[in-house]
Amino acid sequence: MNAIITVVGTDQVGIIAAVSAFLAERNINIEDITQTILSGNFVMMMMVDLSACSKPLETVKEELAKKGEAMNVSISIMHEKVFSAMHRI
């Protein structure tokens, strides 16, 4: 199962490292990643594979939100199909 993770917030050292470590600890593989800095704001999108993760998507979603709060960034995750449906023209 693939999902999209978005991370948005003020740029700071260690965002990519912290999110990557969080995912690795849960056997979530990063399949694709893009990130940029826009006027001092950090913006990252990741396509991840949750097939080896033992936790349900809702649990990962809650844990990522808490991780984001601790880092003062917004982190969200949604199933790839939901993301694709939302962004269809």
Buried (B, 14 or more C-beta within 10 A) or exposed (E): EBBBBBBBBEBEEEBBEBBBEBBEEBEBBBEEBEBEEEEEEBBBBBBBBBEEBEBEBEEBBEBBBEBBEEBEBEBBBBBBEEBEEEEEE
